[in-house]
Amino acid sequence: MKYIEFGKNNVSLSTVILGMMRINDLSAKEVETLIETALDSGINAFDLADCYGDGKCESIVGEVLASRPDLRSKMWIQSKCGIRRDDGLKYFDFSFEHIIEAVDDILGRLKTDHIDSLLLHRPDALMEPERIGEAIESVVKSGKVTDFGVSNMN
């Protein structure tokens, strides 16, 4: 496995990231096996999003981490926020309030005190860069998020 030094802490990160988008139909035991197999193969990076399975994917990983806390220190976990679904509508929300709430919800579902990287999932035409910066500064300063980036943006 190839690794790169990544982020402000220069974490040794596998160049292969395991996407966890489609695990919502798996049991916690199956996901535990998936995580262990990935780690045994040298993959230490795991990608989630709060909208994957409407949060269920993060919840299943959280079940695994609750029963196997030893795995957390071996995993680099990235999640994404910004895609919202309410009353059948899908829209993007990078508001200060939503980012703060999304991070707390992600941590609750994952049953962990921090995520290694938070990505804004898709462009929000109404985003306010200053408020996004304030939200990111807040979650980083509080230790809830280590690194920050964007996904699916030019």
Buried (B, 14 or more C-beta within 10 A) or exposed (E): EEBEEBBEEEBEBBEBBBBBEEBBEBEBEEBBEBBBEBBEEEBBBBBBBBBBBEBBBBBBBBBBBEEBEEBBEEBBBBBBBBBBEEEEEEEBBBBBEBBBBBBEBBBEBBBBEBBBBBBBBBBBEEBEEEBBEEBBEBBBEEEBBBBBEBBEEE
